[in-house]
Amino acid sequence: MSLIHALVARGSVILAEHQAGKRDFSQATQTILAKIPPNNSKLTYVWEQFLFHYVSEGGITYLVMADDSAGRRMPFGFLAELQRRFTTLPSSSSLTDVPAHGMQGTFGPVIAELMDTYNNSPPVDELERAKGELSQVKDIMVQNVEQILSRGERLELIVDKTDNMAHQATAFRRGARSVRRQQFWRNQKILLLSALVGLILVWIIMAQFCGAGLNQCGGKKSEEPK
């Protein structure tokens, strides 16, 4: 059992309370209520192995005695809910004439029900819930990072393939230029050979009529005027 004794008081006058254990802590609670200043405050008192947590606001003190193992967040969460429920009561605005334990019948069961809830199945602590949400976000981010990393690997593969294609295209262009150059010189050689063959054919034809040195055709032309 974490929460043992809780109460709502006006100054040192207890308006309503509930005690979950069998041990009587009335003297200890009265001593602590007498020490609480009239201004708004929030504090924890240590007594034996127990902790007395309280919130004082607007002249009303909300106090709970808890085991040391309960820590601080859960008891103060209980006090916040206790204060919220008390301030929503219609009679909470006029408490100056309420005698000691004057609200025991109306608000005592509320304290008992709230203590039972926090002792057996306390609500999710806001800080713990924030930690849980942060943990979920972290897990999601880790998953996203893993997806990004895997996508990055795929992008690297695509980049590698693109680079290979670029190298292949460059090599193809170089090979095409080399082929065109070789084809050009081959065509030039063919033209030269064709011209040479043509000259040889012409020489052969003329040699049949003019002799091998082509001097007979020149002699005939020089004799005709005589």
C-alpha positions as CSV (number, residue, x, y, z in Angstrom):
1,M,0.0,0.0,0.0
2,S,1.6,3.3,-1.1
3,L,-0.9,5.9,0.0
4,I,-1.8,5.5,3.7
5,H,-3.6,8.6,4.9
6,A,-5.1,11.6,3.0
7,L,-7.0,14.6,4.1
8,V,-8.3,18.0,3.2
9,A,-8.0,20.8,5.8
10,R,-8.7,24.5,6.3
11,G,-5.6,25.6,8.2
12,S,-5.3,23.0,11.0
13,V,-9.0,22.1,10.8
14,I,-9.5,18.7,9.0
15,L,-12.6,18.9,6.8
16,A,-12.5,15.3,5.5
17,E,-10.0,12.5,5.6
18,H,-9.5,8.8,5.0
19,Q,-7.0,6.3,6.5
20,A,-6.3,3.1,4.6
21,G,-4.2,1.5,7.3
22,K,-4.9,0.5,10.9
23,R,-2.3,2.6,12.5
24,D,-3.4,6.0,13.8
25,F,-1.4,9.0,12.4
26,S,-3.7,11.7,13.8
27,Q,-1.0,13.2,16.0
28,A,1.6,13.3,13.2
29,T,-0.9,14.9,10.8
30,Q,-1.9,17.6,13.3
31,T,1.7,18.4,14.0
32,I,2.5,18.8,10.3
33,L,-0.7,20.8,9.6
34,A,0.4,23.2,12.3
35,K,3.7,23.7,10.6
36,I,2.3,24.5,7.1
37,P,2.5,28.2,6.4
38,P,-0.6,30.1,5.3
39,N,0.7,31.1,1.9
40,N,0.5,28.8,-1.1
41,S,3.2,26.2,-0.9
42,K,4.1,22.6,-1.8
43,L,6.4,20.5,0.3
44,T,7.3,17.0,1.6
45,Y,7.9,16.2,5.3
46,V,9.8,13.1,6.3
47,W,8.6,11.2,9.4
48,E,10.1,7.8,10.2
49,Q,9.9,5.7,7.0
50,F,6.9,7.8,5.7
51,L,6.6,10.9,3.7
52,F,3.9,13.6,4.2
53,H,3.3,15.4,0.9
54,Y,1.1,18.4,0.8
55,V,-0.2,21.2,-1.5
56,S,-1.5,24.3,0.2
57,E,-3.5,26.8,-2.0
58,G,-6.1,29.4,-1.1
59,G,-6.1,28.5,2.5
60,I,-6.9,24.8,1.8
61,T,-4.3,22.1,2.4
62,Y,-4.4,18.8,0.6
63,L,-2.2,16.2,2.4
64,V,-1.3,12.6,1.8
65,M,1.0,10.3,3.8
66,A,2.7,7.8,1.6
67,D,5.3,5.1,1.9
68,D,8.8,6.1,1.0
69,S,8.7,3.6,-1.9
70,A,6.0,5.6,-3.6
71,G,8.4,8.4,-4.5
72,R,7.1,11.9,-5.1
73,R,5.4,12.0,-8.6
74,M,2.6,9.6,-7.8
75,P,1.6,11.2,-4.4
76,F,1.6,14.7,-5.9
77,G,-0.4,13.4,-8.9
78,F,-2.9,12.1,-6.3
79,L,-3.0,15.5,-4.6
80,A,-3.5,17.3,-7.9
81,E,-6.5,15.1,-8.6
82,L,-7.8,15.5,-5.0
83,Q,-7.6,19.2,-5.3
84,R,-9.4,19.2,-8.7
85,R,-12.2,17.2,-7.3
86,F,-12.5,19.3,-4.1
87,T,-12.6,22.6,-6.0
88,T,-15.4,21.4,-8.2
89,L,-17.7,20.9,-5.2
90,P,-20.4,23.6,-4.9
91,S,-19.7,24.1,-1.2
92,S,-15.9,24.6,-1.7
93,S,-16.4,28.4,-2.2
94,S,-17.8,28.9,1.4
95,L,-15.8,26.9,3.9
96,T,-15.3,29.4,6.7
97,D,-18.1,28.0,8.8
98,V,-17.6,24.3,8.2
99,P,-16.6,22.6,11.4
100,A,-13.9,19.9,11.8
101,H,-14.9,16.8,9.8
102,G,-17.9,18.8,8.5
103,M,-17.3,17.4,5.0
104,Q,-16.5,13.8,6.0
105,G,-19.8,12.5,4.8
106,T,-19.7,14.2,1.4
107,F,-16.0,14.2,0.6
108,G,-14.6,11.3,2.7
109,P,-15.8,8.7,0.3
110,V,-14.2,10.6,-2.6
111,I,-10.9,10.5,-0.8
112,A,-11.3,6.8,-0.1
113,E,-12.2,6.0,-3.7
114,L,-9.3,8.1,-5.0
115,M,-6.8,6.5,-2.7
116,D,-8.0,3.0,-3.7
117,T,-7.6,3.9,-7.3
118,Y,-4.0,5.2,-6.9
119,N,-3.0,2.3,-4.6
120,N,-4.3,-0.5,-6.9
121,S,-4.3,0.9,-10.5
122,P,-2.8,4.3,-10.5
123,P,-3.3,6.4,-13.7
124,V,-0.4,6.6,-16.0
125,D,2.0,9.2,-14.7
126,E,2.3,12.2,-17.1
127,L,6.1,12.0,-17.0
128,E,6.1,8.3,-17.6
129,R,3.6,8.7,-20.4
130,A,5.8,11.4,-21.9
131,K,8.7,9.0,-21.6
132,G,6.7,6.3,-23.2
133,E,5.6,8.6,-26.1
134,L,9.2,9.7,-26.5
135,S,10.3,6.1,-26.6
136,Q,7.7,5.4,-29.3
137,V,8.8,8.4,-31.3
138,K,12.4,7.2,-30.9
139,D,11.5,3.8,-32.2
140,I,9.6,5.3,-35.1
141,M,12.6,7.5,-35.9
142,V,14.9,4.5,-35.7
143,Q,12.6,2.7,-38.2
144,N,12.6,5.8,-40.4
145,V,16.4,6.1,-40.2
146,E,16.7,2.4,-41.1
147,Q,14.4,2.9,-44.0
148,I,16.4,6.0,-45.1
149,L,19.6,4.0,-44.8
150,S,18.2,1.2,-46.9
151,R,16.9,3.7,-49.4
152,G,20.3,5.3,-49.4
153,E,21.9,1.9,-50.2
154,R,19.4,1.5,-53.1
155,L,20.2,5.0,-54.3
156,E,23.9,4.2,-54.1
157,L,23.3,1.1,-56.3
158,I,21.3,3.3,-58.7
159,V,24.2,5.8,-58.7
160,D,26.7,3.0,-59.3
161,K,24.6,1.7,-62.2
162,T,24.2,5.2,-63.6
163,D,28.0,5.7,-63.4
164,N,28.6,2.4,-65.2
165,M,26.2,3.4,-67.9
166,A,27.9,6.8,-68.2
167,H,31.3,5.1,-68.5
168,Q,29.9,2.7,-71.1
169,A,28.3,5.6,-73.1
170,T,31.7,7.4,-73.0
171,A,33.5,4.3,-74.2
172,F,30.9,3.8,-76.9
173,R,31.4,7.4,-78.1
174,R,35.1,6.9,-78.1
175,G,34.7,3.6,-80.0
176,A,32.4,5.3,-82.5
177,R,34.9,8.1,-83.2
178,S,37.6,5.5,-83.6
179,V,35.5,3.5,-86.0
180,R,34.6,6.7,-88.0
181,R,38.3,7.7,-88.1
182,Q,39.3,4.2,-89.3
183,Q,36.5,4.3,-91.9
184,F,37.6,7.7,-93.1
185,W,41.2,6.6,-93.7
186,R,39.9,3.3,-95.3
187,N,37.8,5.4,-97.7
188,Q,40.8,7.6,-98.4
189,K,43.0,4.6,-99.2
190,I,40.2,3.2,-101.5
191,L,40.1,6.6,-103.3
192,L,43.8,6.7,-103.7
193,L,43.9,3.1,-104.9
194,S,41.0,3.8,-107.3
195,A,42.8,6.8,-108.7
196,L,46.1,4.9,-109.1
197,V,44.3,2.0,-110.8
198,G,42.6,4.5,-113.1
199,L,45.9,6.1,-114.0
200,I,47.4,2.7,-114.7
201,L,44.4,1.8,-117.0
202,V,44.8,5.1,-118.8
203,W,48.5,4.5,-119.2
204,I,47.9,0.9,-120.5
205,I,45.4,2.1,-123.1
206,M,47.6,5.0,-124.3
207,A,50.6,2.7,-124.3
208,Q,48.9,0.4,-126.9
209,F,48.7,3.3,-129.3
210,C,51.6,5.5,-128.4
211,G,54.1,3.0,-127.1
212,A,55.3,2.3,-123.6
213,G,57.0,5.7,-123.4
214,L,54.1,7.5,-125.1
215,N,56.6,9.1,-127.5
216,Q,55.1,7.7,-130.7
217,C,51.9,9.7,-130.4
218,G,54.0,12.9,-130.0
219,G,56.0,12.1,-133.2
220,K,53.0,11.5,-135.4
221,K,51.6,14.9,-134.4
222,S,54.9,16.6,-135.3
223,E,55.1,15.0,-138.8
224,E,51.6,15.8,-140.0
225,P,52.3,19.5,-141.0
226,K,55.1,18.6,-143.3
